[in-house]
Amino acid sequence: MILNHIKIIWRNLWKNKLYSFINIGGLAIGMAVSFILLLYVYNEFSFDKYHVNDARLFKVLINQPAAGEVYTGDATPLQLAGVLQKEYPGIEKAARVSERTKTLLVYNHNTLKFPLSVVDASFLDMFSIDFVKGNKHHAFDQPASIIISESTAKALFGAKDPMGQIIKYDNSVPVKVTGVMKELPANSSFKFKAIVSWAFLESIQPGIKSYSWGNYTFNTYVLTKPGINLYALNAAIKGVIARNDPGNKENQMLLYPYSDWHLHSQFKNGVSVGGSIEYVRLFLFLALGILAIACINFMNLSTARSEKRAREVGVRKVVGASRLVIIQQFLGESVIMALFSLVIALILVTVALPYFNILAHQNLELPYREPIMWAAVLLLTVGTGIVAGSYPALFLSSFKPVRVLKGLTNAGKSTLRPRQILVIIQFTFASCLILCSILIYKQISFIRDKPVGYNQTGLIEMEEEGALEKSFENFRQDAINAGAIIEGAQTSGSLVNNGGNTWGVEWRGQIAGEEKLPFDQIVGTYHLSGTYGFKVLEGRDFSAARPADSAAIMLNEAAVKIMRFKEPIGQIVKWQGTNRTVVGVVNDFVWGSPYDPVKPAIIGFMKGWTGGIGLRLNPDKSISSDLAILQKVYKKYNPDYPFEYKFADEAFASKFQTERLLGTLSAWFTSLAIFISCLGLFGLASFSAEQRRKEIGVRKVLGASISHLWFNLSKEFIVLVIISFLIGASISFYYMSQWLAKYTYHTAISLWVFVLTIAISMVMCLVTVSFQAIKAAISNPVSSLRSE
């Protein structure tokens, strides 16, 4: 019985090669795209969940009320971890973490930089850090110890055993390798390749011990005891800061599930309102939507061939086959076709996944060795086959044997409307994707072209490492004299990425509560405006000729507005606990997110707080020439450190990575959705032309032109596309209006977007339908009328 069904299925597939190819190919493409997207979604949902203690791991957040709003951040005071572990029995362990940029590690002649974190020893017990060599419980028994990853060990020591070897931290302090850990999973928020202990950091920077409760610099993580009520624990600890730091008693602390932070890191007024989860849900919707239109395409093509299968069904019923048996046959046929599609889909995924990884900055791979993966894929494939074949099976099995054997079936007419509805669903989804893709790109272009307030062209930034802090002025002057740069400045960090904020700023005329307002802050020395291209609207930049500038600050326009200064120059502002004199006002510039309003900012003069360098390349020379000269000057002053830099414009462009990824993927998937939809439209057009061949023959005999016949056959599909567009445009307008409303600065939903969408849809429809329409229109009417 089963073998007989398989033979019939194979014969039908081979007999109708074109339709079989379209059916299987369309389903394979839909499945391949869905698999890739579902793999991405699974990776995002499993982010940071590999830790054994995942359910008990929490990140400490601080809610800071100011001017009627609550600001939520993850920077916490130094002392917080110790207090939490000591005073609250529900907390088993707590750990501080300071994630550093790449740190120089030196072994013999190997000088390499790696991402490094400073952690409390308890961190190793809280998180799943698997050791290849060494004992995690004793790795930090001595302060001058370091744990490195397998890749770091290979890069520094090659095949040599790294255990017990001495390397130089930051090319100055010797540390012993006491452990080698496995590489962290790709879906981990931690990216370090080496870790040192907090005790080590305090030994080389003893000033850290004196940090006050008001210094919010480090991250704190907590491991609760099993069975603890999080709501009750949060209620108990919310007043920790008020008890230990009366100056910030309004600030409240809360524990937030560590593995939820990756997808739910956006807070408003102290409550999580989303984050990356919105994009993950969108990709999940895309995956299911594309799979759905592939199934619809399958249904359309299957029912379009119904008349050719009608006699087969009639004969089977006459010889005793029940409707259930016939349904099983057609469902089995669709499941086997889905399995064929699965093989092609897996090949497509294997080929396309590396390109998707490059595009999405991911490291996804198919888990071929995971039985659960194969079980899920097979379950999804069989489910897809059943869903795709359900309507054709139910429809074909309903034929009356007497009528179909006499050739009196009206299958075409009875299936026309359901198939038209399916085509409308397909093109509605495609119209939504077209509109959304256009608006996403329009929004990215709108923000990208918005002035940032300083000149990014020819601007590079690098870390202030090694000897550069003390010899920066000599380095800067030599680089200018060599013609590599025209200006340079020291800063506390990158101007492209917001490096920090502060509160407790005081000024004359301040209203009660405004001392809690957060201000962006950046520290610099001299030559800031010349290097970065700020516009000094009032006053001046810091000057080496004015010793009093050691107690000076500059404000941006937003800060002047907040402070309500009519004449800001010369005003006294208390910042970082010291009265400072305002010497300049600069234009507002984009420092944090380009989508958010510019925040009030203070640019302070403070030597010793700098950690970055900005350099303006010489525009009269090529960039490659500037960098080659600059590297020679750099090596003169800092020979032990690699010459590393970032272009400001490239770093700024990375801020649009999520939106650009969304736009690119939307464009690709829109194209695939249109292609799959056109396959269904091709099948429907072919069926329609076949059903109306006698009508076409009569019309030709009566003198109808080819263009008239083409229009007659195409107009019904044009109507379907117009209906789809109207539905899709309404849905897209609603959701894209909400999406754009999240951004303070956003583009308008212009009329031309809708015109372009309907134009694309119409062109794709006519190109698809015209082949069948013209083929039918130019056919010989004699062959179609001969049987009449």
C-alpha positions in Angstrom: 0.0 0.0 0.0 2.7 2.5 1.1 4.9 1.4 -1.8 2.1 1.9 -4.2 1.5 5.5 -2.9 5.2 6.2 -3.3 5.2 5.0 -6.9 2.2 7.2 -7.7 3.7 10.2 -6.0 7.0 9.8 -7.9 5.1 9.3 -11.3 3.1 12.5 -10.6 6.2 14.5 -9.8 8.0 13.2 -12.9 5.1 13.8 -15.1 4.7 17.4 -14.1 8.4 18.4 -13.9 7.9 22.1 -14.1 5.2 22.3 -11.4 7.1 19.9 -9.2 10.3 22.0 -9.6 8.4 25.2 -8.8 6.6 23.5 -5.8 9.7 21.9 -4.3 12.0 24.8 -5.1 9.6 27.5 -3.7 9.1 25.5 -0.5 12.9 24.8 -0.2 13.7 28.6 -0.5 11.0 29.4 2.1 12.3 26.7 4.4 16.0 27.7 4.0 15.2 31.4 4.8 13.1 30.4 7.8 15.8 28.0 9.1 18.4 30.8 9.0 16.2 33.2 10.7 15.0 30.7 13.3 18.7 29.9 14.0 19.3 33.6 14.6 16.3 33.9 16.8 17.3 30.8 18.9 20.8 32.2 19.3 19.4 35.4 20.6 17.0 33.8 23.0 19.7 31.5 24.3 22.1 34.4 24.9 23.9 34.2 28.3 21.8 31.2 29.3 24.7 28.7 29.2 25.7 29.5 32.8 24.8 26.6 35.2 23.4 29.2 37.7 21.5 31.2 35.1 18.2 31.2 37.1 20.0 32.7 40.1 22.3 35.2 38.4 21.3 38.9 38.5 22.8 42.2 37.3 22.5 45.1 39.7 20.8 48.2 38.2 20.4 51.7 39.7 17.2 53.8 39.3 18.1 57.4 39.6 15.1 59.9 39.8 15.8 63.4 38.3 13.5 66.2 37.1 10.4 64.0 37.0 12.0 61.1 35.2 13.8 57.9 36.3 17.1 57.0 34.6 18.2 53.4 34.8 21.9 52.4 34.5 24.1 49.4 35.3 27.1 51.4 36.6 27.3 50.9 40.4 29.5 52.0 43.3 32.7 50.1 44.2 31.6 49.1 47.7 28.2 47.7 46.7 29.1 44.1 46.2 30.7 43.7 49.6 27.7 45.3 51.4 25.2 43.1 49.5 27.0 39.8 50.3 27.6 40.8 53.9 24.2 42.2 54.9 21.6 40.1 53.0 21.4 36.4 53.7 19.5 35.7 50.5 22.5 36.7 48.5 25.0 33.9 48.2 27.8 35.7 46.4 28.4 39.1 44.7 31.2 40.2 42.3 32.4 43.4 40.8 33.5 43.5 37.1 35.4 46.1 35.2 35.5 45.3 31.5 38.6 46.9 29.9 39.4 47.6 26.3 42.2 45.6 24.8 45.1 45.3 27.2 48.7 44.7 26.2 50.1 41.4 27.4 53.8 40.7 26.7 55.7 37.4 26.7 59.3 37.5 25.5 59.0 39.2 22.1 55.2 38.6 21.7 53.4 41.8 22.4 49.6 41.3 21.8 46.5 43.1 23.0 43.4 41.2 24.3 40.0 42.1 25.8 40.5 41.8 29.5 38.2 42.0 32.6 39.0 42.7 36.2 36.8 40.5 38.5 36.4 39.5 42.1 37.4 35.9 42.9 33.8 35.0 43.6 33.0 35.7 39.9 34.6 32.3 39.0 32.1 30.5 41.3 29.1 32.4 40.1 29.6 32.2 36.3 30.4 29.1 34.2 34.0 29.7 33.4 35.4 26.3 32.4 39.1 25.6 33.0 41.3 23.6 30.7 44.3 23.9 33.0 44.5 25.1 36.6 42.1 25.1 39.5 39.4 27.8 39.4 39.1 27.8 43.2 42.7 28.7 43.7 43.5 30.7 40.5 43.5 34.0 42.3 45.2 32.9 45.6 48.0 35.3 44.7 47.1 38.8 43.5 49.6 38.9 40.6 47.8 36.1 38.7 46.1 36.0 35.3 43.7 33.5 33.7 43.9 33.4 29.9 41.8 31.7 27.2 43.0 28.9 25.0 43.3 31.2 22.0 45.3 33.7 24.1 47.6 31.0 25.3 48.2 29.8 21.8 48.9 33.3 20.5 51.4 34.1 23.3 53.1 30.8 24.0 52.4 28.6 20.9 52.8 24.9 21.8 54.5 25.7 25.1 52.7 25.0 28.4 51.5 28.4 29.6 50.9 27.4 33.3 53.3 29.1 35.6 54.7 31.4 32.9 55.3 35.1 33.7 53.9 37.7 31.3 53.8 41.4 31.6 50.5 43.1 32.2 50.4 46.4 30.2 54.0 45.8 29.5 55.0 46.8 33.0 53.6 44.5 35.8 54.6 40.8 35.9 51.8 38.3 36.4 51.8 34.5 36.6 49.5 32.4 34.4 47.4 30.3 36.9 44.7 29.1 34.7 43.7 28.5 31.1 39.9 28.7 30.3 37.8 27.5 27.4 36.7 30.1 24.9 33.5 31.8 25.9 30.5 30.9 23.7 29.7 33.3 20.9 26.3 34.2 22.5 27.9 35.5 25.7 27.8 39.1 26.8 31.3 38.7 28.2 34.0 39.0 25.5 37.2 38.9 27.6 40.1 36.7 26.6 41.9 37.2 29.9 40.9 38.0 33.5 42.8 39.4 36.5 41.6 39.7 40.1 40.3 42.8 41.8 43.1 42.4 44.4 45.6 42.8 41.6 43.9 45.9 40.3 44.0 47.5 43.8 47.7 46.6 44.1 48.6 48.5 41.0 46.0 51.3 41.4 45.7 51.8 45.1 43.7 55.0 44.6 40.7 52.8 43.6 40.2 51.9 47.2 39.3 55.5 48.0 36.4 55.7 45.5 33.3 57.1 47.2 29.8 55.7 47.0 29.0 58.5 44.6 31.4 57.0 42.0 29.3 54.9 39.7 32.0 53.1 37.6 31.8 49.3 37.8 29.3 46.6 37.2 28.0 44.4 40.1 26.6 40.9 39.7 24.8 38.8 42.3 24.2 35.1 42.8 21.1 34.5 45.0 20.5 31.4 47.1 18.1 28.8 45.8 14.4 29.5 46.3 14.8 33.2 47.1 11.8 35.5 46.3 13.2 38.1 44.0 10.3 40.6 44.6 10.9 40.4 48.4 14.7 40.7 48.0 14.4 43.7 45.7 12.1 45.4 48.2 14.7 44.8 50.9 17.8 46.1 49.1 16.2 49.1 47.3 17.4 51.4 50.1 21.0 50.2 50.3 22.3 53.4 48.6 20.2 55.7 50.8 21.8 54.2 54.0 25.3 54.4 52.7 25.3 57.5 50.6 22.8 60.1 52.0 23.8 62.5 49.1 22.1 60.1 46.7 19.4 58.7 48.9 16.8 58.9 46.1 18.7 56.3 44.0 17.2 52.8 44.3 18.8 49.5 43.5 17.2 46.5 41.9 18.3 43.0 40.8 17.6 42.2 37.2 17.9 38.7 35.7 21.3 38.6 34.1 20.4 36.6 30.9 17.4 39.0 30.3 19.6 42.0 29.9 20.8 41.2 26.4 17.2 41.4 24.9 15.5 43.7 27.5 18.0 46.4 28.3 15.8 49.4 27.4 14.2 51.1 30.5 11.8 54.0 30.8 11.1 55.4 34.2 12.6 52.5 36.0 10.7 49.8 34.1 11.9 47.6 31.2 10.2 48.5 28.0 12.0 46.3 25.6 15.3 46.5 23.6 16.7 44.0 21.1 13.8 41.7 21.7 11.7 43.8 19.3 14.1 43.0 16.5 14.2 39.3 17.4 10.4 39.2 17.4 10.4 40.8 14.0 12.9 38.2 12.6 10.7 35.5 14.1 7.7 37.1 12.3 9.7 37.2 9.0 10.7 33.5 9.4 7.1 32.3 9.9 5.7 34.7 7.3 8.1 33.5 4.6 7.4 29.9 5.5 3.7 30.7 5.3 3.8 32.2 1.8 5.9 29.2 0.7 3.1 26.9 2.0 0.5 29.1 0.3 2.5 28.9 -3.0 2.4 25.1 -2.6 -1.4 25.1 -2.0 -2.0 27.3 -5.0 0.0 25.2 -7.4 -1.5 21.9 -6.1 -5.1 23.1 -6.4 -4.3 24.6 -9.8 -3.6 21.1 -11.1 -6.8 19.8 -9.6 -8.6 19.1 -12.9 -5.7 16.8 -14.0 -6.0 14.8 -10.8 -9.8 14.6 -10.7 -10.1 11.4 -12.8 -7.5 9.7 -10.7 -9.5 10.5 -7.6 -12.7 9.3 -9.3 -11.2 6.0 -10.3 -9.8 5.4 -6.8 -13.2 6.1 -5.2 -14.9 3.7 -7.7 -12.5 0.9 -6.8 -13.3 1.4 -3.1 -10.8 4.0 -1.7 -12.3 6.0 1.1 -11.9 9.7 1.5 -9.6 9.2 4.4 -7.2 7.0 2.3 -7.2 9.7 -0.5 -6.5 12.4 2.1 -3.6 10.3 3.4 -2.3 9.9 -0.1 -2.2 13.6 -0.9 -0.8 14.5 2.5 1.8 11.9 2.1 2.6 13.4 -1.3 3.0 16.8 0.2 5.1 15.5 3.1 7.5 13.7 0.7 7.8 16.9 -1.4 8.5 18.8 1.8 11.3 16.2 2.6 12.7 16.8 -0.9 12.6 20.5 -0.1 14.3 19.9 3.2 17.4 18.4 1.5 17.6 21.4 -0.9 16.9 23.8 2.0 19.8 22.4 4.1 22.1 22.8 1.1 21.0 26.4 0.6 21.5 27.1 4.4 25.0 25.6 4.3 25.9 27.9 1.4 24.1 31.0 2.6 24.9 30.9 6.3 28.5 32.2 6.0 27.2 35.3 4.1 24.5 35.8 6.7 27.1 35.7 9.4 29.1 38.4 7.7 26.0 40.5 7.2 24.7 40.0 10.7 28.1 40.0 12.5 27.2 36.6 13.9 28.9 33.2 14.2 26.0 31.0 13.6 26.4 27.4 12.5 24.1 24.4 12.0 24.3 22.0 15.0 24.6 18.9 12.9 25.6 16.7 15.8 22.6 17.7 18.0 19.8 15.1 17.8 17.3 17.7 19.1 18.1 19.9 16.1 17.3 17.0 13.6 14.1 16.2 15.6 13.0 19.9 15.4 13.9 20.2 11.7 12.0 17.0 10.8 9.0 18.0 12.9 8.9 21.4 11.3 9.3 19.8 7.8 6.5 17.3 8.4 4.3 20.0 9.9 5.0 22.2 6.9 4.2 19.4 4.5 0.9 18.7 6.3 -0.1 22.4 6.5 0.9 23.0 2.8 -1.0 19.8 1.6 -4.0 20.1 3.9 -6.2 22.2 1.7 -5.3 20.4 -1.6 -5.9 17.0 0.1 -9.3 18.0 1.5 -10.3 19.6 -1.7 -9.3 16.8 -4.1 -10.7 14.1 -1.9 -14.1 15.8 -2.0 -14.7 15.1 -5.8 -17.8 13.1 -6.7 -16.6 10.1 -8.8 -19.6 10.1 -11.1 -19.2 13.7 -12.1 -15.4 13.7 -12.6 -15.5 10.5 -14.6 -18.0 12.1 -16.9 -15.8 15.2 -17.1 -18.4 17.4 -15.5 -16.2 18.7 -12.7 -16.1 22.5 -12.1 -13.0 22.2 -10.0 -11.4 25.3 -11.5 -14.3 27.6 -10.7 -14.8 26.1 -7.2 -11.1 26.7 -6.3 -10.7 30.0 -7.9 -11.8 32.2 -5.0 -9.8 30.4 -2.3 -6.7 30.6 -4.5 -7.3 34.2 -5.1 -7.5 34.8 -1.4 -4.2 32.9 -0.9 -2.5 35.1 -3.6 -3.8 38.2 -1.8 -2.3 36.9 1.5 1.0 36.4 -0.3 1.2 39.8 -1.9 -0.1 41.5 1.3 2.9 40.1 3.1 5.2 41.1 0.2 3.7 44.7 0.1 4.3 45.0 3.9 7.9 44.0 3.5 8.5 46.4 0.6 7.0 49.3 2.5 8.9 48.5 5.7 12.2 48.1 3.8 11.9 51.4 2.1 11.0 53.2 5.3 13.8 51.6 7.3 16.3 52.7 4.7 14.7 56.1 4.6 15.1 56.4 8.4 18.7 55.3 8.4 19.5 57.8 5.6 17.7 60.6 7.5 19.7 60.0 10.7 23.0 59.4 8.9 22.7 62.7 7.0 21.7 64.6 10.2 24.6 66.9 11.2 26.6 65.5 14.1 28.1 68.8 15.2 31.8 68.1 14.5 33.9 67.0 11.6 34.4 63.3 11.4 36.3 63.3 8.0 40.0 62.6 8.5 39.6 62.1 12.3 41.1 59.1 14.0 41.0 58.1 17.6 43.4 55.8 19.6 44.0 54.9 23.2 46.5 56.8 25.3 48.8 54.0 26.2 52.3 53.5 27.5 54.5 56.6 27.3 52.0 58.7 25.4 50.3 60.1 28.5 53.5 61.8 29.6 55.0 62.6 26.2 51.8 63.4 24.3 52.7 67.1 23.6 56.1 66.0 22.1 54.3 63.2 20.1 51.7 65.7 18.8 54.3 68.3 17.8 56.5 65.8 16.0 53.5 64.4 14.1 52.5 67.9 13.0 56.0 68.7 12.0 56.2 65.4 10.0 53.1 66.4 8.1 51.0 63.5 9.3 48.4 65.5 11.3 47.3 69.1 11.6 46.1 68.9 15.2 45.7 66.4 18.1 44.1 66.4 21.6 43.9 64.2 24.7 40.4 63.2 25.9 38.9 60.9 28.6 37.6 58.6 25.8 36.1 58.4 22.4 34.0 61.2 21.2 32.1 58.8 19.0 30.8 56.7 21.9 29.4 58.3 25.1 32.0 57.6 27.8 30.0 58.5 30.9 27.9 61.0 32.7 27.7 62.6 36.1 25.2 64.4 38.4 25.5 66.6 41.4 26.4 69.6 39.1 25.5 72.9 40.8 25.2 76.4 39.4 23.8 79.8 40.4 20.0 80.0 40.1 19.6 76.2 40.3 16.1 75.0 41.2 15.7 72.3 43.8 16.1 68.8 42.3 18.1 69.9 39.3 21.3 68.8 41.1 20.1 65.2 40.2 20.0 66.0 36.5 22.5 63.8 34.5 25.1 65.6 32.4 27.3 64.0 29.8 30.9 64.6 30.6 34.2 64.4 28.7 37.6 65.5 30.0 40.3 67.0 27.7 43.3 69.2 27.8 44.2 71.5 24.9 43.4 71.8 21.2 40.0 70.1 21.4 38.1 72.4 19.1 40.8 72.3 16.5 41.0 68.6 16.5 37.4 67.7 16.5 36.0 70.6 14.7 33.6 72.0 17.3 32.2 75.4 16.8 33.1 77.6 19.7 30.0 79.8 19.8 31.1 81.9 22.8 34.4 82.3 24.6 37.3 80.1 23.7 38.9 76.7 23.9 41.3 75.7 26.7 44.7 77.4 26.3 48.2 76.4 27.5 48.9 80.1 27.8 46.3 80.4 30.6 47.3 78.4 33.8 43.9 79.2 35.3 42.3 76.9 32.7 43.2 74.0 35.0 39.9 74.9 36.7 37.9 75.7 33.5 35.1 74.0 31.7 33.2 74.4 28.5 29.5 73.8 28.1 27.4 72.7 25.1 24.2 74.6 24.1 22.0 72.1 25.8 23.8 72.7 29.1 23.5 76.4 28.8 19.8 76.1 28.2 19.3 73.8 31.2 21.3 76.2 33.4 19.4 79.2 32.0 22.6 81.3 31.6 22.0 84.4 29.5 25.8 85.2 29.7 27.5 81.9 30.3 31.1 83.0 30.0 32.6 83.5 33.4 29.8 81.7 35.3 30.9 79.4 38.2 29.7 75.8 38.0 30.5 73.1 40.6 31.6 70.0 38.8 33.4 67.0 40.2 33.2 68.6 43.7 35.1 71.8 42.6 34.0 75.2 41.4 34.9 75.7 37.7 34.8 78.7 35.5 33.0 78.5 32.2 35.4 79.7 29.5 33.5 78.6 26.3 30.3 77.4 24.8 30.4 74.9 22.0 27.6 73.8 19.6 25.5 70.7 20.4 27.1 67.6 19.0 26.0 63.9 18.8 27.9 61.9 21.4 25.6 59.1 22.4 22.8 57.7 20.3 22.1 59.7 17.1 18.5 58.9 17.6 18.2 60.6 21.0 18.0 64.4 21.8 21.4 66.0 22.5 21.9 65.9 26.3 23.6 68.7 28.3 27.3 68.1 28.4 30.3 69.4 30.2 33.8 69.4 28.7 36.3 69.7 31.6 40.0 70.4 31.7 41.7 67.8 33.9 45.1 66.3 33.4 45.4 62.7 34.6 41.9 61.8 33.6 42.6 61.4 29.9 42.8 58.0 28.3 42.2 58.6 24.7 43.7 60.6 21.8 42.0 62.3 18.9 44.1 63.2 15.8 43.1 65.2 12.7 45.0 63.8 9.7 46.6 66.1 7.2 44.0 66.7 4.4 46.8 67.7 1.9 48.1 64.1 1.8 46.6 60.8 1.2 45.3 58.9 4.2 47.7 56.0 3.6 50.6 58.5 3.6 49.4 60.2 6.8 49.1 56.9 8.6 52.5 55.6 7.4 54.2 58.8 8.7 52.2 58.8 11.9 53.1 55.1 12.7 56.8 56.0 12.5 56.3 58.9 15.0 54.1 56.7 17.2 56.8 53.9 17.3 59.4 56.5 18.3 57.5 57.3 21.5 55.7 54.0 22.1 57.8 51.2 20.6 56.3 48.4 22.7 52.6 49.1 21.7 51.0 48.2 18.4 49.8 51.2 16.3 46.0 50.8 16.5 43.4 53.4 15.6 39.8 53.8 14.6 38.3 56.2 12.0 35.7 58.3 13.7 33.3 58.2 10.7 33.5 54.3 10.6 33.0 54.1 14.4 30.0 56.4 14.1 28.5 54.4 11.3 28.5 51.3 13.6 25.8 53.0 15.6 23.4 52.2 12.8 24.4 48.5 12.7 21.1 47.1 14.1 19.0 49.3 11.8 21.2 48.7 8.8 21.1 44.9 9.4 17.3 45.1 9.7 17.1 47.1 6.5 19.4 44.8 4.6 17.7 41.6 5.8 14.3 43.2 5.0 15.5 43.9 1.5 16.7 40.4 0.9 13.7 38.8 2.4 11.4 41.1 0.6 13.0 39.9 -2.7 12.6 36.3 -1.7 9.0 36.9 -0.6 8.2 38.5 -3.9 9.9 35.7 -5.8 8.0 33.0 -3.9 4.7 34.9 -4.3 5.4 35.2 -8.1 5.8 31.5 -8.3 2.3 31.1 -6.9 1.1 33.8 -9.2 2.7 32.0 -12.1 0.9 28.8 -11.2 -2.4 30.6 -10.9 -1.9 32.4 -14.2 -1.0 29.2 -15.9 -4.2 27.5 -14.6 -6.3 30.5 -15.5 -5.0 30.5 -19.1 -5.6 26.8 -19.4 -9.2 27.1 -18.1 -10.0 29.9 -20.5 -8.3 28.5 -23.6 -11.6 28.0 -25.4 -12.7 31.5 -24.5 -9.4 32.9 -25.9 -9.9 30.9 -29.1 -13.4 32.3 -29.6 -12.2 35.8 -28.9 -9.4 35.4 -31.5 -11.7 34.1 -34.1 -13.9 37.1 -33.5 -11.0 39.5 -34.1 -9.5 40.2 -30.6 -5.9 41.5 -30.7 -3.1 40.0 -28.7 -2.9 43.2 -26.5 -6.6 42.9 -25.8 -6.3 39.3 -24.8 -3.2 40.0 -22.7 -5.1 42.7 -20.8 -8.2 40.5 -20.4 -6.1 37.7 -18.8 -3.9 40.1 -16.7 -6.6 42.4 -15.2 -7.9 39.9 -12.6 -4.3 39.6 -11.2 -3.8 43.4 -11.3 -7.0 43.6 -9.1 -5.6 41.0 -6.7 -2.3 43.0 -6.4 -4.2 46.3 -5.8 -6.3 44.7 -3.0 -3.1 43.2 -1.5 -1.4 46.6 -1.6 -4.3 48.4 0.1 -4.3 45.8 2.9 -0.5 45.7 3.2 -0.2 49.5 3.1 -2.7 49.9 5.9 -0.9 47.4 8.1 2.5 48.8 7.3 1.5 52.4 7.9 0.1 51.5 11.4 3.2 49.6 12.6 5.8 51.7 10.9 4.2 54.9 12.4 4.7 53.3 15.9 8.3 52.2 15.1 9.3 55.7 13.8 7.6 57.3 16.8 10.2 55.7 19.1 12.9 58.0 17.6 13.0 61.6 18.6 14.4 62.4 15.1 12.6 60.4 12.4 11.7 60.6 8.8 8.2 61.2 7.4 6.1 58.5 5.8 6.0 60.1 2.4 3.4 59.5 -0.4 6.2 58.4 -2.8 6.9 55.4 -0.6 3.4 54.0 -1.3 3.6 54.9 -5.0 7.0 53.0 -5.3 5.5 50.0 -3.5 2.5 49.6 -5.7 4.8 50.2 -8.8 7.1 47.4 -7.7 4.2 45.1 -7.0 2.5 45.8 -10.3 5.7 45.3 -12.3 6.4 42.0 -10.6 2.8 40.9 -11.2 2.8 41.8 -14.9 6.2 40.3 -15.6 5.0 37.0 -14.0 1.6 36.9 -15.6 2.5 38.2 -19.0 4.5 35.1 -20.0 1.4 32.9 -19.6 -1.0 35.6 -20.9 1.0 36.2 -24.1 1.6 32.5 -24.6 -2.2 31.9 -24.5 -2.9 34.9 -26.6 -0.7 33.8 -29.5 -1.7 30.2 -29.5 -3.6 28.7 -32.5 -7.4 28.9 -31.8 -8.0 25.8 -34.0 -6.4 23.5 -31.4 -8.5 24.9 -28.6 -11.8 24.9 -30.5 -11.4 21.5 -32.2 -13.1 19.6 -29.5 -16.2 21.8 -29.6 
